[in-house]
Amino acid sequence: MGVHRIWHHGLVPTEGKRPLDALRSRLIARQRQHDDYTVADLGSSDDGGSRRCDLKFGWTGGEGRYSVQVLLSLCYHAGEDRVAWLLAAACTRAWRSCHEAPAHRIGLEELGASGSDEIPIEAPVLAMRGWSRKECDRVAELLGEALVADWRTSAVLMLTEPPTVPVDGWPGLVNVFDVDDRFRRTLNQHVPLGYEVPQGARLYAPLCDQLPDFVETASPVSGEALQGAITRLLQTRGRTPLPEEWAEVPSVKAWYATDPFDAPEREPDAELTEKLDRAERELAEARGVITILRKKSKAEAEDRDRRAGEVKVLRRRLEELSAIDVACLRTQLAQLQEEVDDYARAFEETETERDDLRRVNGLLAGTLARFHDADDEVAAAERPPEEFPSFAELIGAATATLKHLAITAEPAPAAILDHHPKAGAWRRKAWDALRTLDAYAGARTTLLDAGQDPGPELSDVLAFARTGQPGSLISANIIALAESDTVTTNERLRQARTFRVDPRTNPCGRDYFGAHIALERFKSPAPRLHFLDDTDGTGTVYVGYLGAHLPTSKTN
């Protein structure tokens, strides 16, 4: 009967103030719920700033054709947030991919354990299909770093298509990733030459095993060939030396120096010896607890006078607070909140009425202009408000019909607003704002082309709206011709408001859009329409942005 060994190691999150005891208790409790293996507590030890404990597991597999013995060694260093583990297993037959992984049998994966590469060991196959570009870049960068690292002691199998026979991972030693072509190409950008993932499959063997990677490019991928490659990796691991941090641990060294399948010598009074060992362990733990309690008691005694003074101060403060009628304050707060809600609703209704009156004002201005041969402005003012199902269609209609505007705004920020409950109202206000800008640009350029002075009422869009010119459909209160000095002088915030323009306006092809129209003044996301008036140059008003409020010094 031969002894065929494997090993793998990793980390597991800590639980509570005594993580080793908690992990040991969970593993032993799990065995009581499963009768297909045995467990024995080999005890614990203290080594300077670290504490160790060992558990031994055993079972038979293949309907009794082979036996397995496992040593699980746990090590916790004080102050760390994870426990290191080493699983060393021995089998009376050569390990194969069809054998059940010891980490799965004893429930190590249920503790949230991960391998040395910090990849969780609980998932047999991790699917990476249909991910976004951002997710692919983030995970591919981390995985690419792990693939070329010399500290990786577990294998990674990358599949780009389903094999002929299902292939699962071997928890703790072989991790399987099922990826699509986007993730494959993204990962290949993060690995050096020679590490690329082909179309098919590639098994990245750890450097410590000195085994070449297995590559399969045939289609379909042979599942039998992949299982054979995993079997060769398992059998090679038996000849791979232990990691340096575990090789000289006494319990691990002793387990490797003996045959784990030899029957232990029976002690004359094994039960008494076990009770004595348990009592010694409990006594050592009790002494440690007593030492901690003594230190804590001494610290509390030193702080007693200071705490007593603090208690007196707090009691006086409590007496002062007790004199306050808390119930009355809560009632007043509730009443004030109701008043705030009422004012908010009234404000929204007033804004709606103001916008309606503004539109009526535009219609009246157009009617008045009939007597001055301004038929185009009258027709524009009399058009009923249009409804658009999305901001994309609104921008498309504006581009097609409002000839004095150059809309360079990206559609994505506006499309996000479509999902908001007030999107319909914002689209109507945005359409009125665009028509107002177009009417202003048309009126101003007409006078400029005729060599006439536009006058103060057409000096800018704000004056155009404030004086109620024909075609003005929005309130002057929502127009701002510039940002605050804080935004204007901050390069990062200024760049956020720099958008595309015609090179005739700015040879750089971009310019600063400080002027804006508020579609919603106060409540988030407070959408804005940023524009640039170039009627003196190209005769155009640019619309560079339509979307949620851009960042400010307060919001970002």
C-alpha positions as CSV (number, residue, x, y, z in Angstrom):
1,M,0.0,0.0,0.0
2,G,1.6,3.3,-1.1
3,V,1.2,6.7,0.4
4,H,0.3,9.5,-2.2
5,R,0.4,13.0,-0.7
6,I,-0.8,16.4,-1.7
7,W,-1.0,19.8,0.0
8,H,-2.4,23.2,-0.4
9,H,-2.8,26.3,1.8
10,G,-4.5,29.6,2.1
11,L,-6.4,31.9,4.5
12,V,-9.8,31.9,6.3
13,P,-11.5,35.0,7.9
14,T,-11.4,35.2,11.7
15,E,-14.4,34.9,14.0
16,G,-14.7,36.5,17.4
17,K,-11.9,37.1,20.0
18,R,-10.7,33.4,19.9
19,P,-10.6,32.6,16.1
20,L,-8.8,29.3,16.4
21,D,-11.3,27.9,18.9
22,A,-14.2,29.1,16.8
23,L,-12.9,27.4,13.6
24,R,-12.0,24.2,15.5
25,S,-15.5,24.1,17.0
26,R,-17.2,24.6,13.7
27,L,-15.2,21.8,12.0
28,I,-15.9,19.4,14.8
29,A,-19.6,20.3,15.0
30,R,-19.9,19.7,11.2
31,Q,-18.5,16.2,11.5
32,R,-21.2,15.4,14.0
33,Q,-23.7,16.1,11.3
34,H,-21.9,13.9,8.7
35,D,-21.1,10.3,9.4
36,D,-18.9,9.8,6.3
37,Y,-15.6,10.8,7.9
38,T,-13.9,11.1,11.3
39,V,-12.1,13.9,13.1
40,A,-9.7,14.1,15.9
41,D,-8.5,17.2,17.8
42,L,-4.6,17.0,18.0
43,G,-4.4,20.0,20.4
44,S,-3.0,23.5,20.2
45,S,0.2,25.3,21.1
46,D,1.5,28.9,21.6
47,D,4.6,30.0,19.8
48,G,5.5,33.6,20.7
49,G,2.9,35.9,19.1
50,S,1.2,33.1,17.3
51,R,-1.1,30.2,18.2
52,R,-1.6,26.9,16.4
53,C,-4.0,24.0,16.5
54,D,-4.2,20.8,14.4
55,L,-7.1,18.5,13.4
56,K,-6.9,15.1,11.8
57,F,-9.6,13.7,9.5
58,G,-10.0,10.3,7.9
59,W,-12.4,8.4,5.5
60,T,-12.6,5.7,2.9
61,G,-13.6,6.3,-0.8
62,G,-14.4,4.4,-3.9
63,E,-16.6,1.9,-2.0
64,G,-13.8,1.0,0.3
65,R,-11.1,0.7,-2.4
66,Y,-8.9,3.5,-0.9
67,S,-8.4,5.4,2.3
68,V,-7.6,9.1,2.9
69,Q,-5.9,10.8,5.9
70,V,-5.9,14.6,6.3
71,L,-3.9,16.9,8.6
72,L,-5.4,20.4,8.8
73,S,-3.0,22.8,10.6
74,L,-4.3,26.3,11.6
75,C,-2.1,29.3,12.6
76,Y,-3.3,32.6,14.0
77,H,-0.9,35.6,14.5
78,A,-2.2,38.1,17.1
79,G,-3.7,41.2,15.6
80,E,-4.3,39.8,12.1
81,D,-7.8,39.5,10.6
82,R,-7.3,36.0,9.0
83,V,-6.1,32.6,10.0
84,A,-3.6,30.8,7.8
85,W,-4.3,27.1,7.0
86,L,-2.4,24.2,5.5
87,L,-4.2,21.0,4.3
88,A,-1.9,18.0,3.9
89,A,-3.7,14.9,2.6
90,A,-2.5,11.3,1.9
91,C,-4.3,8.6,-0.1
92,T,-3.6,4.9,-0.5
93,R,-4.0,5.3,-4.3
94,A,-2.7,7.9,-6.6
95,W,-4.8,11.0,-6.6
96,R,-7.0,11.6,-9.6
97,S,-9.4,14.4,-10.7
98,C,-12.4,12.2,-10.0
99,H,-11.5,12.0,-6.3
100,E,-13.4,14.2,-3.9
101,A,-11.3,17.2,-2.8
102,P,-10.4,16.9,0.9
103,A,-11.2,20.6,1.5
104,H,-14.8,19.9,0.2
105,R,-15.2,16.7,2.3
106,I,-14.2,18.4,5.7
107,G,-16.2,21.6,5.0
108,L,-13.3,24.0,4.8
109,E,-15.0,25.9,1.9
110,E,-18.0,26.5,4.2
111,L,-15.8,28.7,6.5
112,G,-15.1,31.2,3.7
113,A,-11.6,29.9,3.1
114,S,-9.6,31.1,0.1
115,G,-6.4,29.7,-1.5
116,S,-3.0,31.3,-1.5
117,D,-4.0,33.4,-4.4
118,E,-7.0,34.7,-2.3
119,I,-9.5,33.2,-4.7
120,P,-12.4,31.6,-2.7
121,I,-12.4,27.8,-2.9
122,E,-16.2,27.3,-2.7
123,A,-17.1,27.8,-6.4
124,P,-16.4,24.7,-8.6
125,V,-16.7,26.9,-11.8
126,L,-16.7,30.7,-11.7
127,A,-18.6,32.1,-14.8
128,M,-17.3,35.4,-16.2
129,R,-19.7,36.0,-19.1
130,G,-21.6,39.1,-20.0
131,W,-19.7,41.3,-17.7
132,S,-19.3,45.0,-18.3
133,R,-16.0,46.5,-19.6
134,K,-15.4,48.1,-16.2
135,E,-15.9,44.7,-14.4
136,C,-13.7,42.9,-16.9
137,D,-10.8,45.5,-16.5
138,R,-10.9,45.3,-12.7
139,V,-11.0,41.5,-12.4
140,A,-8.6,40.9,-15.3
141,E,-6.0,43.2,-13.7
142,L,-6.1,41.2,-10.4
143,L,-6.2,37.8,-12.1
144,G,-3.4,38.7,-14.6
145,E,-1.2,39.6,-11.6
146,A,-2.0,36.3,-9.9
147,L,-1.2,34.2,-13.1
148,V,2.4,35.4,-13.4
149,A,3.1,35.5,-9.6
150,D,5.7,33.1,-8.2
151,W,3.8,32.9,-4.9
152,R,0.7,31.2,-6.5
153,T,0.4,27.6,-5.3
154,S,-3.0,26.8,-6.9
155,A,-3.7,26.1,-10.6
156,V,-6.0,28.2,-12.7
157,L,-8.0,26.6,-15.5
158,M,-9.4,29.1,-18.1
159,L,-12.2,27.9,-20.4
160,T,-13.6,29.9,-23.3
161,E,-16.1,27.2,-24.4
162,P,-17.8,24.2,-22.7
163,P,-15.7,21.0,-22.8
164,T,-17.1,17.7,-24.1
165,V,-17.3,16.4,-20.5
166,P,-18.1,18.8,-17.5
167,V,-14.9,19.7,-15.7
168,D,-15.2,21.1,-12.1
169,G,-12.5,22.7,-10.0
170,W,-10.6,20.9,-7.2
171,P,-11.3,23.2,-4.2
172,G,-8.1,24.7,-2.9
173,L,-5.9,23.4,-5.7
174,V,-7.6,24.0,-9.1
175,N,-9.9,27.1,-9.8
176,V,-11.9,27.0,-13.0
177,F,-13.0,30.2,-14.8
178,D,-15.6,30.1,-17.6
179,V,-15.0,33.3,-19.6
180,D,-16.4,34.9,-22.7
181,D,-14.3,36.4,-25.6
182,R,-14.5,39.9,-24.2
183,F,-13.0,38.8,-20.8
184,R,-10.4,36.7,-22.6
185,R,-9.2,39.6,-24.7
186,T,-9.2,41.9,-21.7
187,L,-7.2,39.4,-19.6
188,N,-4.6,39.0,-22.5
189,Q,-3.9,42.7,-22.3
190,H,-2.9,42.3,-18.6
191,V,-0.5,39.3,-19.0
192,P,3.0,39.2,-20.6
193,L,3.8,37.4,-23.9
194,G,3.5,33.6,-23.5
195,Y,0.7,33.8,-20.8
196,E,-2.2,34.6,-23.2
197,V,-5.5,32.7,-22.9
198,P,-6.2,30.9,-26.3
199,Q,-9.5,30.0,-27.8
200,G,-10.3,26.7,-26.0
201,A,-8.6,26.1,-22.6
202,R,-5.4,26.6,-20.7
203,L,-4.4,25.2,-17.3
204,Y,-1.9,27.5,-15.6
205,A,0.2,25.3,-13.3
206,P,1.8,26.9,-10.3
207,L,5.5,27.6,-10.7
208,C,6.3,25.5,-7.5
209,D,5.2,22.3,-9.3
210,Q,7.6,22.9,-12.2
211,L,4.9,21.5,-14.6
212,P,4.3,23.1,-18.1
213,D,0.9,24.7,-18.7
214,F,-1.7,22.5,-20.5
215,V,-3.1,24.2,-23.6
216,E,-6.1,22.9,-25.6
217,T,-7.1,24.8,-28.8
218,A,-9.2,22.0,-30.5
219,S,-12.9,22.6,-30.7
220,P,-14.8,21.3,-28.9
221,V,-12.4,21.2,-25.9
222,S,-11.8,17.6,-24.8
223,G,-13.1,17.2,-21.2
224,E,-11.1,13.9,-20.8
225,A,-7.9,15.7,-21.7
226,L,-8.6,18.5,-19.1
227,Q,-9.3,15.8,-16.4
228,G,-6.1,14.1,-17.3
229,A,-4.1,17.4,-17.0
230,I,-5.7,18.0,-13.5
231,T,-4.7,14.4,-12.5
232,R,-1.1,15.0,-13.6
233,L,-1.1,18.2,-11.5
234,L,-2.4,16.3,-8.4
235,Q,0.2,13.6,-8.7
236,T,3.0,16.1,-9.3
237,R,2.0,18.0,-6.2
238,G,3.1,15.0,-4.1
239,R,6.7,15.7,-5.1
240,T,6.5,19.4,-4.5
241,P,8.2,20.6,-1.3
242,L,6.0,22.3,1.4
243,P,6.0,26.1,1.6
244,E,8.8,27.5,3.7
245,E,6.4,28.9,6.3
246,W,5.0,25.4,7.0
247,A,7.9,23.1,6.3
248,E,9.4,23.4,9.8
249,V,6.2,23.4,11.8
250,P,6.7,20.5,14.2
251,S,3.2,18.9,13.8
252,V,3.4,19.1,10.0
253,K,7.0,17.9,9.9
254,A,6.1,14.9,12.1
255,W,3.0,14.0,9.9
256,Y,5.2,13.9,6.8
257,A,7.9,11.9,8.6
258,T,5.5,9.0,9.4
259,D,3.0,6.8,7.6
260,P,-0.4,8.3,8.4
261,F,-2.1,4.9,7.8
262,D,-0.1,3.1,10.5
263,A,-2.4,2.1,13.4
264,P,-1.4,4.2,16.5
265,E,-0.1,2.4,19.5
266,R,-2.8,1.8,22.0
267,E,-2.1,3.4,25.4
268,P,-3.0,1.5,28.5
269,D,-5.4,4.3,29.6
270,A,-6.1,6.4,26.5
271,E,-9.3,7.9,27.9
272,L,-7.5,9.1,31.0
273,T,-4.6,10.5,28.9
274,E,-7.1,12.4,26.7
275,K,-8.8,13.8,29.8
276,L,-5.5,14.9,31.2
277,D,-4.4,16.6,28.0
278,R,-7.7,18.4,27.8
279,A,-7.4,19.5,31.4
280,E,-3.9,20.8,30.8
281,R,-5.1,22.7,27.7
282,E,-8.0,24.2,29.7
283,L,-5.6,25.1,32.6
284,A,-3.3,26.9,30.2
285,E,-6.2,28.7,28.6
286,A,-7.5,29.6,32.1
287,R,-4.1,31.0,33.1
288,G,-4.0,33.1,30.0
289,V,-7.5,34.4,30.8
290,I,-6.5,35.2,34.4
291,T,-3.4,37.1,33.2
292,I,-5.6,39.2,30.9
293,L,-8.1,39.8,33.7
294,R,-5.4,41.0,36.1
295,K,-4.0,43.4,33.5
296,K,-7.5,44.7,32.8
297,S,-8.3,45.1,36.5
298,K,-5.1,47.1,37.1
299,A,-5.9,49.4,34.2
300,E,-9.5,49.9,35.5
301,A,-8.1,50.7,39.0
302,E,-5.8,53.4,37.5
303,D,-8.7,55.0,35.6
304,R,-11.2,54.7,38.4
305,D,-10.8,58.3,39.8
306,R,-10.9,59.8,36.3
307,R,-14.0,57.9,35.4
308,A,-15.7,58.9,38.7
309,G,-15.2,62.6,37.8
310,E,-16.6,62.0,34.3
311,V,-19.6,60.3,35.8
312,K,-20.3,63.3,38.0
313,V,-20.2,65.6,35.0
314,L,-22.5,63.3,33.0
315,R,-25.0,63.1,35.8
316,R,-25.2,66.9,36.0
317,R,-25.7,67.0,32.3
318,L,-28.3,64.4,32.5
319,E,-30.2,66.4,35.1
320,E,-30.1,69.4,32.8
321,L,-31.4,67.4,29.8
322,S,-34.1,65.8,31.9
323,A,-35.6,69.2,32.6
324,I,-36.3,69.7,28.9
325,D,-39.7,68.6,27.6
326,V,-38.6,66.2,24.9
327,A,-42.2,65.2,23.9
328,C,-43.1,68.9,23.3
329,L,-40.0,69.4,21.1
330,R,-40.9,66.3,19.1
331,T,-44.4,67.6,18.5
332,Q,-43.1,71.0,17.4
333,L,-40.6,69.2,15.1
334,A,-43.4,67.2,13.5
335,Q,-45.5,70.3,12.9
336,L,-42.6,72.2,11.4
337,Q,-41.9,69.2,9.1
338,E,-45.5,69.2,7.9
339,E,-45.3,73.0,7.2
340,V,-42.0,72.4,5.2
341,D,-43.8,69.7,3.1
342,D,-46.7,72.1,2.5
343,Y,-44.4,74.9,1.4
344,A,-42.5,72.5,-0.9
345,R,-45.8,71.4,-2.6
346,A,-46.9,75.0,-2.9
347,F,-43.6,76.0,-4.4
348,E,-43.8,73.3,-7.0
349,E,-47.3,74.4,-7.9
350,T,-46.2,78.0,-8.1
351,E,-43.3,77.1,-10.4
352,T,-45.7,75.2,-12.7
353,E,-48.1,78.2,-12.8
354,R,-45.1,80.6,-13.5
355,D,-44.0,78.4,-16.5
356,D,-47.6,78.4,-17.8
357,L,-47.8,82.2,-17.5
358,R,-44.4,82.5,-19.1
359,R,-45.7,80.6,-22.1
360,V,-48.8,82.7,-22.2
361,N,-46.6,85.8,-22.2
362,G,-44.7,84.4,-25.2
363,L,-48.0,83.9,-27.0
364,L,-49.1,87.5,-26.2
365,A,-45.7,88.8,-27.3
366,G,-46.1,86.9,-30.6
367,T,-49.7,88.3,-31.0
368,L,-48.4,91.8,-30.4
369,A,-45.6,91.2,-33.0
370,R,-48.2,90.4,-35.7
371,F,-48.5,94.1,-36.3
372,H,-44.8,94.4,-37.0
373,D,-44.5,91.8,-39.8
374,A,-43.1,89.2,-37.4
375,D,-45.0,86.2,-38.7
376,D,-42.3,83.7,-38.0
377,E,-42.0,84.6,-34.4
378,V,-45.8,84.5,-34.0
379,A,-46.0,81.1,-35.5
380,A,-43.2,79.8,-33.2
381,A,-44.9,81.3,-30.2
382,E,-48.3,79.8,-31.0
383,R,-47.0,76.3,-31.5
384,P,-48.4,74.1,-28.7
385,P,-45.9,72.5,-26.3
386,E,-44.6,69.2,-27.7
387,E,-44.3,66.0,-25.8
388,F,-41.3,63.7,-26.3
389,P,-41.0,60.2,-24.9
390,S,-37.3,60.5,-24.3
391,F,-34.5,63.1,-24.2
392,A,-32.9,61.4,-27.2
393,E,-35.9,62.2,-29.4
394,L,-36.0,65.7,-28.0
395,I,-32.4,66.3,-28.9
396,G,-33.0,64.8,-32.3
397,A,-36.0,67.1,-33.0
398,A,-34.1,70.1,-31.8
399,T,-31.2,69.3,-34.1
400,A,-33.5,68.9,-37.1
401,T,-35.7,72.0,-36.5
402,L,-33.9,74.6,-34.5
403,K,-31.4,75.9,-37.1
404,H,-29.7,78.5,-35.0
405,L,-28.5,75.9,-32.4
406,A,-25.5,73.7,-32.6
407,I,-26.1,70.8,-30.2
408,T,-22.9,69.1,-29.3
409,A,-24.1,67.6,-26.0
410,E,-23.5,63.8,-25.4
411,P,-26.8,61.9,-25.2
412,A,-25.8,59.7,-22.2
413,P,-26.2,62.2,-19.3
414,A,-29.6,63.3,-20.7
415,A,-30.7,59.6,-21.1
416,I,-30.2,59.0,-17.4
417,L,-32.8,61.6,-16.6
418,D,-35.5,59.6,-18.5
419,H,-35.9,57.2,-15.5
420,H,-36.8,60.0,-13.1
421,P,-40.5,60.6,-12.2
422,K,-40.2,64.2,-13.2
423,A,-38.6,63.4,-16.6
424,G,-41.7,64.5,-18.6
425,A,-41.8,68.0,-17.0
426,W,-38.0,68.4,-17.5
427,R,-38.3,67.5,-21.2
428,R,-41.0,70.1,-21.7
429,K,-38.9,72.7,-19.9
430,A,-35.8,71.7,-21.9
431,W,-37.8,72.0,-25.2
432,D,-39.0,75.5,-24.2
433,A,-35.4,76.5,-23.3
434,L,-34.1,75.2,-26.6
435,R,-36.8,77.1,-28.5
436,T,-36.0,80.2,-26.5
437,L,-32.3,80.0,-27.3
438,D,-33.1,79.4,-31.0
439,A,-35.6,82.4,-31.1
440,Y,-32.9,84.6,-29.4
441,A,-30.2,83.5,-31.8
442,G,-32.5,84.1,-34.8
443,A,-33.6,87.6,-33.7
444,R,-30.0,88.7,-32.8
445,T,-28.3,87.4,-36.0
446,T,-31.1,88.9,-38.2
447,L,-30.3,92.4,-36.9
448,L,-26.5,91.8,-36.9
449,D,-26.7,90.6,-40.6
450,A,-28.7,93.7,-41.5
451,G,-26.0,95.9,-39.8
452,Q,-28.3,97.0,-37.1
453,D,-27.6,97.3,-33.3
454,P,-29.6,94.5,-31.5
455,G,-30.2,96.9,-28.6
456,P,-30.2,96.1,-24.8
457,E,-33.2,93.7,-25.1
458,L,-31.1,91.4,-27.3
459,S,-27.8,91.9,-25.6
460,D,-27.9,88.3,-24.2
461,V,-30.4,85.5,-23.5
462,L,-31.2,86.8,-20.0
463,A,-32.2,90.2,-21.4
464,F,-34.2,88.5,-24.1
465,A,-36.2,86.5,-21.6
466,R,-36.5,89.3,-19.0
467,T,-38.0,91.8,-21.6
468,G,-40.4,89.1,-22.8
469,Q,-39.3,89.1,-26.5
470,P,-41.3,87.1,-29.1
471,G,-40.3,83.5,-28.8
472,S,-39.2,83.7,-25.1
473,L,-40.9,80.7,-23.4
474,I,-39.0,80.4,-20.1
475,S,-38.5,82.6,-17.0
476,A,-35.5,84.7,-16.7
477,N,-35.1,83.4,-13.1
478,I,-33.8,80.0,-14.3
479,I,-31.1,81.6,-16.6
480,A,-27.5,82.1,-15.4
481,L,-25.0,83.7,-17.7
482,A,-22.0,82.5,-15.6
483,E,-20.9,80.1,-12.9
484,S,-19.7,81.2,-9.5
485,D,-16.0,82.4,-9.0
486,T,-15.4,79.1,-7.1
487,V,-16.2,77.1,-10.2
488,T,-14.6,79.4,-12.7
489,T,-11.3,79.5,-10.9
490,N,-11.1,75.8,-10.1
491,E,-9.5,74.0,-13.0
492,R,-11.1,70.6,-12.3
493,L,-14.6,72.1,-12.1
494,R,-13.9,74.3,-15.1
495,Q,-12.8,71.3,-17.2
496,A,-16.1,69.5,-16.3
497,R,-17.9,72.4,-18.1
498,T,-15.7,72.5,-21.2
499,F,-17.4,71.0,-24.3
500,R,-17.0,70.7,-28.1
501,V,-17.4,73.7,-30.4
502,D,-16.7,74.5,-34.1
503,P,-13.0,75.5,-34.7
504,R,-14.3,78.8,-36.0
505,T,-15.5,79.6,-32.5
506,N,-12.3,78.3,-30.8
507,P,-9.4,76.8,-32.8
508,C,-8.9,74.2,-30.0
509,G,-12.3,72.7,-30.8
510,R,-13.4,73.1,-27.2
511,D,-14.6,76.0,-25.0
512,Y,-15.9,76.8,-21.5
513,F,-19.7,76.7,-21.1
514,G,-20.4,78.8,-18.0
515,A,-23.9,79.9,-19.0
516,H,-26.7,77.5,-18.1
517,I,-30.5,77.1,-17.6
518,A,-31.9,75.3,-14.5
519,L,-34.5,72.7,-15.4
520,E,-34.9,72.0,-11.6
521,R,-33.5,74.6,-9.3
522,F,-33.1,72.9,-5.9
523,K,-33.9,69.1,-5.7
524,S,-31.4,66.5,-6.9
525,P,-30.4,65.8,-9.6
526,A,-31.2,69.4,-10.4
527,P,-30.7,69.0,-14.2
528,R,-28.9,71.8,-16.1
529,L,-28.6,72.8,-19.8
530,H,-25.2,74.5,-20.5
531,F,-24.9,76.7,-23.6
532,L,-22.4,79.1,-25.2
533,D,-23.6,82.2,-27.1
534,D,-21.5,82.7,-30.2
535,T,-24.1,84.8,-32.2
536,D,-21.4,87.6,-32.6
537,G,-19.1,85.1,-34.3
538,T,-20.7,82.2,-36.1
539,G,-24.3,83.3,-35.4
540,T,-24.8,80.1,-33.4
541,V,-25.8,79.2,-29.8
542,Y,-24.0,76.0,-28.8
543,V,-25.7,73.5,-26.4
544,G,-22.8,71.5,-24.9
545,Y,-24.5,69.6,-22.0
546,L,-27.9,68.4,-20.9
547,G,-28.1,66.3,-17.8
548,A,-27.8,66.2,-14.0
549,H,-26.1,69.0,-12.2
550,L,-22.3,69.0,-12.8
551,P,-19.9,68.7,-9.8
552,T,-19.2,71.7,-7.6
553,S,-16.9,72.3,-4.6
554,K,-19.8,71.3,-2.3
555,T,-20.9,68.1,-4.1
556,N,-17.5,66.8,-5.1
